[in-house]
Amino acid sequence: MRVETSELADVLVFVPEPFQDARGFFTRTFDADIFDAAVGRTGAAASFLQDSQSRSVQGVVRGMHGRSGRGEAKLVRCAQGAVHDVLVDIRRDSPTFGVQQAFLLDDTEFRHLYVPPGFLHGFQALTPTADVCYRIDRPHDPAEDLGVAYADPDLEIAWPQAVTVVSPRDAAAGSWAELLEKV
Ligand SMILES: Cc1cn([C@H]2C[C@H](O)[C@@H](COP(=O)(O)OP(=O)(O)O[C@H]3O[C@@H](C)C(=O)[C@@H](O)[C@H]3O)O2)c(=O)[nH]c1=O
């Protein structure tokens, strides 16, 4: 498994090596030793507490979501289909504060993102269905949800397809300007 840096400080991309044969494929999706070495902290992999999966139909956008308090670290991959995944750095003390980057996550290359605490995260499903799996290092707590509108004019996220469905929470999310008053 190869580890790549990104344009965003501390965000890493794990690139596995799927084995293809007549049956299909096999791929390792996570390796604790490689993860600990990449983030430079023994036991870091063991800090992930919840593993979740969502299925989205084509054009769905989920996001942009963050977490208040000490935030949460996330490992994100697309197990089936493809998504346009977007991160925005909301760490005031980061050299990439306010910077966004998009990643293609799919079931061909199985790129796996490590997102440290202090980011907004969202994605759009690019295929008839797309399954996104993610691990978080703190139990989910809706009281700490942060959100910014996926179509915020200041963020100007270039979603590649027409947006088909969003949740009521995402439709009512606040602006980037409002979020900046909280971080
Ligand atoms: C995220 C989450 C939701 N839920 C519940 C709450 C709700 O009833 C239902 C659906 O929740 P949501 O609408 O918030 O799900 P969703 O919009 O898919 O939220 C997710 O979006 C992506 C972009 C992320 O980065 C995730 O961290 C998470 O925020 O599932 C959990 O029980 N645990 C969880 O970890």
The ligand as a MOL file (V3000), in Angstrom:
LIG
                    3D

  0  0  0     0  0            999 V3000
M  V30 BEGIN CTAB
M  V30 COUNTS 35 37 0 0 0
M  V30 BEGIN ATOM
M  V30 1 C -23.1050 10.2020 10.6120 0
M  V30 2 C -23.9540 9.3180 11.5010 0
M  V30 3 C -25.3160 9.3360 11.4010 0
M  V30 4 N -26.0830 8.5710 12.2070 0
M  V30 5 C -27.5480 8.6150 12.0430 0
M  V30 6 C -28.1530 9.9820 12.2240 0
M  V30 7 C -29.3130 9.9890 11.2560 0
M  V30 8 O -30.4500 9.4050 11.8570 0
M  V30 9 C -28.8850 9.0730 10.1290 0
M  V30 10 C -28.3700 9.8290 8.9130 0
M  V30 11 O -27.4150 10.7710 9.3550 0
M  V30 12 P -26.9000 11.9350 8.4310 0
M  V30 13 O -28.0050 12.4480 7.5940 0
M  V30 14 O -26.1730 12.9240 9.3000 0
M  V30 15 O -25.8450 11.1680 7.4990 0
M  V30 16 P -24.8570 11.7730 6.4370 0
M  V30 17 O -25.4440 12.9960 5.8320 0
M  V30 18 O -24.4460 10.6790 5.5580 0
M  V30 19 O -23.6350 12.2440 7.3410 0
M  V30 20 C -22.3260 11.8960 7.0000 0
M  V30 21 O -21.9180 12.7090 5.9080 0
M  V30 22 C -20.5730 12.5370 5.5030 0
M  V30 23 C -20.2840 13.5690 4.4400 0
M  V30 24 C -19.6230 12.5670 6.6270 0
M  V30 25 O -18.5020 13.0730 6.5380 0
M  V30 26 C -20.0340 11.8270 7.8480 0
M  V30 27 O -19.1620 12.1250 8.9300 0
M  V30 28 C -21.4470 12.1370 8.2180 0
M  V30 29 O -21.5400 13.5060 8.6400 0
M  V30 30 O -27.8490 8.2450 10.6750 0
M  V30 31 C -25.5200 7.7430 13.1390 0
M  V30 32 O -26.2220 7.0480 13.9070 0
M  V30 33 N -24.1600 7.6920 13.2570 0
M  V30 34 C -23.3610 8.4400 12.4640 0
M  V30 35 O -22.0920 8.3690 12.5750 0
M  V30 END ATOM
M  V30 BEGIN BOND
M  V30 1 1 1 2
M  V30 2 2 2 3
M  V30 3 1 2 34
M  V30 4 1 3 4
M  V30 5 1 4 5
M  V30 6 1 4 31
M  V30 7 1 5 6
M  V30 8 1 5 30
M  V30 9 1 6 7
M  V30 10 1 7 8
M  V30 11 1 7 9
M  V30 12 1 9 10
M  V30 13 1 9 30
M  V30 14 1 10 11
M  V30 15 1 11 12
M  V30 16 2 12 13
M  V30 17 1 12 14
M  V30 18 1 12 15
M  V30 19 1 15 16
M  V30 20 2 16 17
M  V30 21 1 16 18
M  V30 22 1 16 19
M  V30 23 1 19 20
M  V30 24 1 20 21
M  V30 25 1 20 28
M  V30 26 1 21 22
M  V30 27 1 22 23
M  V30 28 1 22 24
M  V30 29 2 24 25
M  V30 30 1 24 26
M  V30 31 1 26 27
M  V30 32 1 26 28
M  V30 33 1 28 29
M  V30 34 2 31 32
M  V30 35 1 31 33
M  V30 36 1 33 34
M  V30 37 2 34 35
M  V30 END BOND
M  V30 END CTAB
M  END
